[in-house]
């Protein structure tokens, strides 16, 4: 289920952020270090790296050199959870800032990274919750995964002219950030890169961008429209999930992959409905004839929709396609639909009536999960697969060991069909006849394999059985006569 997968991912990110094992950054036997009284340094190629410092440090002015060597790096987790650190300046030879280098420095408010820096590690400034201003060097090509993860107060930021990639969750939960314009030359934006950046006003992309990750702008509620650039080849699933004011998609002329009609985004020559803007206020929508696939999450959180008319050409409904369409009351799936994937109609709270076609072959896990108004369903006879909790279940008050709600049955829910009884009777009779033939054949074969003595013994045994049966019949007749005389 898409939403649950995404939520599990976000929870995992939180756990990663707050449970980074400090032991992982403990001094290794292979690392040679020394201390100058203020910091611990490690020998690296080209000089030394600042390896560790006192977590109670308030301000740091990094020297250009130490022990006659240039200070060229800040090691992984060097300032990890130095929660009192308010100020830092870098030496003029710094080239690299390691993973988690300043993570959890909750008192830092401003950082200027020198132009000598060419590489910044993952989650380098993660959870610097008071960081307001970050200046990045112009030669930087990659903003790494989680670089500013949960920098809640970040509002002033520059994108280097040389920037090519923005990593996964790079600015996740930077609540008030309104990112500056992207530089020409940017190629890729990773999954969840600007998720929960409520201050984001625009998602305008340069022509150089060829890939945008899933949920890249999750819950950026101030984005109202989005134009797919001419060269964009890969638009992430659920890219604008939770963007409740996004009312229209547009496509730059000449894009070979995507098409737009009435503000709705399509691909594959209009055969795939890719994304419906969840801020569109229409209550009814008719999917055009010729569409064969409704893509994963295509109508996700389209809260205004009450009715969707589906075309006769439709064959597949993707994972989470109509998830959280809370006002939708009925669904009529046309003949030709073969697969309903996981969570396709999950959490449609108002859904009361569903028609499934005879062509349906499979229903995925949680397909109609948490639809409390849906009280009954009829399963077509050709449907061979029904996933876990597909029908008749909703969230319970209890949670499992992973913190997920335990599914409970919806009271009064009825499921009909799913089996062709006449066909089953024919199959059963066929099996019985077959077994009877097999038994007779076994007896015949056994008789043919017997010696004359064994054959004579079998005949005598059959005669004894017949005599016993005859005697029992006579006994029963005699008992009946005695009863009649008594009466």
N, C-alpha and C positions, 0 to 999 in steps of 0.2 A: 504494500500500500504506500503510495507515494508520500502523502503527508506524514504518515507515521515514520517512514524511512528518513524523511528530512528531519523530523523532530528528534529521532534517535541520533542522527548525525550531529544536530546542534547540541544535544545533551552530551554527546561524546566529546565535542569541542570544549564544552565547559569543564568536563572532568579532566581533560588533558590540560587545560589552562591552569586549574587550581591544584592539580595533583602531580605536577612535574616532579619526578624524583630527584631531589637535590643530590642524592648519592651518585647519580649519573654523571655529575660534574665534579665529583671528588677527584683529588689529584691522583693521576695514574702513575704507575711505576715507571712508565716509559717517558713521562714528562719531567723534564728537569726544570726546577723552579728555584727562585730565590726571593728574598724580601729586602726592601730598602727602608723598612720602618713604617712606610705608609701603605704600600701595596705589595702584592705578591705578583711576580712576573714569571713567565715561562719562555724558554728559548724556542723560537720558530725560525723558519726560513726568512732571511732578510732582516732579522732583528729579534725583538722580543714582543710578547703579547701581555697586556694586563690580564692577569689570571684570576685574581680575587681581591676583595677589599673588605674592610670592616662594614657590616650591614648597618651600623649606626651612623655612618658618614653623612654629613649634611651637605657638603659641597666638594667638588672634585675639579682640579685643574691638572689635566694630564700633561706630563712633561713630553717634550719632543724626543728625548733620549733617556735611557737608564743604563747605568753600568757600561757606558760607552757604546751602547747599541740603540738603534732607532726603535721607537715604540710604533709598531706597524699594525697591531691588531688589538681588538678587545675580545677575549675568549668567550666561548659559550657560557652563559649564565654568570658572567663576571660580576654583575651588579644585581643578580637575581634577588628580588624581594628586599632591596635596600629601600625600605618604605619611607625613610627619613630624608633621602637624597632629594634636594631641591634644585641643585644647579650643577652643570657639568660643562666644561670646555674640553675640546679634543686637541691633541698634538698635531703638528703639521705633516706627519708622515703616516697617519692612520689610513690603511687601505681596506680593512675589513672589520665589520661588527658581527659577532657571532650569534648563534641561535639563543634566544631567551636572554640576551645580554642585559637588558634593562626591564625584563618582565617583572611586574609587581612593584615598580618604583612609583608608588601612588602619590608622591609629593612633587614629582617633576611636572613643571608647567610649560617649559619651552626647551626645544632642542634644535640646535643648528649643526647639521652634519657637514664636515668640511668637504671641499670639492675633490680631495684626494681619495675619498672612499669610493670603492668600486663594487663592493658587495655587502649586503645586509642580510643577516640570517633570519630564519623563521621565528615569528613571535618575538622579535627583538624588543618591541615596545608594548607587548601585550599587557593589558590591564594596567596601563599607566592612566588611571582613571581621572587625573586632573590635568593631563597634558592638553594644552590648548593650541600650541603652535609647533609645527614640525617643518623644518626646511631640509629638503633632500638635495643631494648634489646633482648637477646637470649631466654627469656622465653615467648615472645609474640607469641600467637597462631593465632591471627586474625588481619589482616590488614583491617580496616573497610572501609565502603563505603566512597569514595571521600577523603581519608586521605590526599593525595597529589594532589588533583584536581587542574589542571592548575599551577603546579609548573614548570614554563617554563624553568628554568635554572638548574633543578635538574639533576645531572650526577653521583654523588657518593652515593651509596645506598647498604645496606646489607640486606639479608633476613635471619631472625633468624632460627636456626636449628629446633626449635619447631613449625615453621609456618605450619598451616593446611589450612587456608582459606585466599584468597585475594578478597576483596569485590568489589562490583559494582563501576566502575569509579574510582578505587583507585588511579591510576596514569594517569588518563585521561589528555591528552594534555601536558604531560611532554615531550616536543618536542625533547630534545637531550638525553633523558635517554636511555641507553642500559642496561636493567636489568641484574643483575648477575644470575648465575645458580640457579634454584630453589632447595630447600632442599628436600631430601627424606622425605616423610611424608606429603607433600602438597597434599590436596585432591580436592580442588575446586578453580577455577578462575572465578570471576563474570563477568557479562556483561560489556563491554566497559572498562575492567580493564586496558588495555594498549593502548587504542585507541589514535591515533595521536602521539604515541611515535616513531617519525621518526628515531631515533637513534637505535631502536631495530634491531639487526642483526640475532637473532635466536628465535625460539619458541619451543625449545626442552623441553619436559615435562618429569618429573620423572614417573616411573611406578605406583606410588601411586595415581596419578591424575585420578579421575573418572568422573569429570564434568568440562566442559569449557563453559562459557556463550556466548551469542550472541555478535557478533562484538567485541570480546575480543581484537583482534589485528587490529582493523579498521585502514586502511591507514598506516600500518607499511610497508613502501615501500621497505625496505631493506631485508625483509624476502624472500628467494628464494625457500625454500622447507619446508615441514612439515611432520613429521612422527607421525602417530597416535599410541600411546603406546598400549601395549597388553591389559591393564586393563581398558582403557578408554571406558566408557559406554555411555556418553552423550556429543557429540560434538555440540557446539552452532551454531545456524543458522547464516549465514553470518559472521562466525568467522574471516575470512580473507578478508572481504569486502574492496575494494580499495587497496589491496596489489598487486600493478600492476606488480611486478616482481616475484610473486609466480608462478613457472612454473610446479611444480610437488608435488603430494601427495604421501606419502608412508604409509604402515601399517605394524606394527610389527607382526610377525608371532604369531598366536594363538589368535588374537583379535576376539571375537565371534560376533561382531556387524558390523564391517567395512571391506570392501574389496577394493583393488585398481587394476585398469587395465589401462595401458598406462598413468599413472599419474593422472587418474580421480578417484574420491572417490565414492564408492557405499556402500549401506547397504541392509539389508533384502535379503541376498542371491542374490544380483545383481538385485533385483526388483525395487530398488529406486536409481536413480542417485542423489547422495547427494551433491557433490561439484565438479565443474570444475575449475581448477586453472586459474584465470583470466590473469596470465602472460604468459600462453601458447601461442606460436606464430603461431600455425596452423590456417589456414583460413577456413578449413573444418573439420567437425566432424560428425561421424555417431554414434548415440546412439545405443548400442547393443540391439539386439532382446531379449525379455524377460523383459525389463524394463517397468514397468507399471506406475511409478510415477517419474516425475522430481520435485525434492524437492524445497521448497521455496528458492529463491535466488541462485539456483544451478549454473547458468551461469551469475550471476550478474557482470556487467562491464567486460565481456569477449570481450575486445575491438577489438581483431584481427579477431574474427569469422565473416565470411561472409555467410556461409551456414551450417545448421545443418539438418542432415537427421534423421527423427524420425521413430521409429519402429512401426510395426503393433500392437504390444502388448500394446502400450501406452494408458493410460486411463485418467490420471490427470496431469495437469501442474500447479505447485505451485505458490504461491504469489511471484511476482518479479523474477520469474525463469529466464527470459531473459532480465530483465530490464537493460537499458543502454548498450545493445549490439549494439553499434552505427553503425557498418559496415554491419550488417545482412540485406540482401536485400529482401529475401522472406521466407515465412513459409508455408509448406504444412503439415497440420495436418491429420494424417491417420484416417480412419474409426475405431471407438472404443474409441476415445477421447470423454469424457463426460463432463468434467468440466475444464474451464480455470479460474484460480483464479485471484484475484485482482493484477493489475500491472504486470501481467505475461510478457507482451511485451512493457511496457511503456518506452518511451524515446528511442525507436529504430529509430533513425533519418533517416536511409537509407531504412527502410522497405517500400517496394512498393507493394508487392503482398502477399496476405494471402488467403489460402484455408481452409475453415472450413468444417468439416465432417458432414454428416447427423446424426451421433450419438450424436452430441453436444447437451447438455441439458441446460447448463448455462455458462454465461460469467460474471466475477466479475467486480467490480468497477475499473475504470481506466486501464482495461486490455490492451488496445491498445492506451492509452492516450499519447499525444505528439509524435505522429508518423506522422510528416508533409508530408512525401512523400507518405503516404497511402491515396489514393483519393477515393477508393470505397471498399465496402465489401458486400458480399452476406450472409445473415443469413439463416441457414438451418431451415426447417419448424418445426423440433422437438425441437428447442431451445426455452425454455419457459421463461428464465430469462436473462435479459441483465442489468448489473449494471450501475451506474451513470458514465457518461463521458467515457464509455467503448470504443467508436469509435468516430472519427471525431472531437476531441477537442485537444487543446494544451494550454500552458500557455499564459496568457495575460499580458499586461503591468501593469494592475491594481492589487491591492492586497486587500484581505478582512481584517476585523478587527483583525485577528490573524496573519497578515503578509504573508499569503499564496497567491500565484498568482491566479487570478480569471480565470477559464477556458473560452476559446473562441472557437467558431466553426472554423474548418479548411475550408477555402474558396474552394468551388467546391466539397466538399466531398459528396458522394452518398452512401446511404445504401439501399440494395435491399433485397427482400424476407422477411422472418420472419413470413409469414402467408400462410396457405394452402387454397387458394380461393375456390376451388371446395368443400372442406370439409366444409367451412363456409357457402356456398350456401345451401348445403344439410341440415346443422344444422338449418339455417334460415327458409327453407321451412318446416322442421319438426316442428319448433316452431309455424309457422303460422297455419299449419294443426291442431296442438294441441289446439291452441286458438280457432279455428273455431269449433272444436268438443266440447270444453268447453262451448262456447256460445250457441250452439244447445241444449246441455244437460240442461243448465240453463233454456232455454225457455220451454223445455219439462217438467222439474221439476216444473216450475212455473205454467204451464197449468194444471198439475195434482193436484196442490194445490188450484186452483181457485174454487170459488163457482159458481153455474150456472149463477147468475147475472153477476159476473165479466167476465165469459167466453163469455156471450152474448155481453157485452160492448166491449170486445177485438175484437170480430167478426165485430161489427158495426164500430169500429175504423179502422180495416183493410179494410172494404168495402169503407169507406169514403176516405182512402188513395188511394185505387185503382181508385175510381171515379175521384179524383183530378188529378191523374197521367194521366188518360184517357183524361180528359178535356184539360190538358196541351198539350198532343200529337195532339188533334184535332186543338187546337189553333195554334200550330206551322205549321200544314199542311195548314191551311187557310192562314196564312201569306205567306207561300211559293207560293201558287196559286196566291195571289194578286200581288206578285213580278213578277211572270211570265207574268201576264196580262199586267202589267205596261211596262215591257220590250218589 
